[in-house]
Amino acid sequence: MKHMTDVFQALADSTRRSILDRLRVEGSLSVKEISAPLPISRQATTKHLDLLTAAGLIRHEWSGRERHHRLVAPALEPVSTWLEPYSKAWDRRLDRLKEHVERPEDEA
């Protein structure tokens, strides 16, 4: 369960979630590309990337002198599996609410 705890801790920070979203959409990016739009230093960005790497959510590879990072989407599967029962419970509640709201007034 430690791995999932590491993933949740990594996902708890909005900057790290933003980095993951960019990697999901844009693919492999260098530290310079990742840090450019962020309101933090490149050194702080590197610390976030190191934490994401330790949690298994991203991997890096060297291209010359640049380190490029990419998302490891399967690392999120245990979290998705853990959240699934909660998602199903909310879906059932929302379905019941929809049925109630759409019910003709004479049946209410």
Residue pairs with C-beta under 8 A, 6 or more apart in sequence:
3 55
3 56
3 78
4 78
4 79
4 82
6 54
6 55
6 56
7 55
7 56
7 57
7 75
7 76
7 78
7 79
8 79
9 51
9 55
10 16
10 51
10 52
10 54
10 55
10 57
11 17
11 20
11 79
13 48
15 38
15 40
15 48
16 48
16 51
16 52
18 38
19 34
19 38
19 45
19 48
19 49
19 52
19 58
20 52
20 57
20 58
20 71
22 29
22 34
23 29
23 34
23 58
23 69
23 70
23 71
24 71
24 73
27 70
28 61
28 68
28 69
28 70
29 68
29 69
29 70
30 63
30 66
30 67
30 68
30 69
31 42
31 45
31 46
31 49
31 66
31 67
31 69
32 42
32 66
34 45
34 49
34 69
35 41
35 42
35 45
35 46
38 45
40 48
49 58
49 60
49 69
52 58
52 69
53 59
53 60
53 69
55 75
56 72
56 75
57 71
57 72
57 75
57 76
58 69
58 70
58 71
58 72
59 69
59 70
59 72
60 67
60 68
60 69
60 70
61 67
61 68
61 70
62 68
100 108
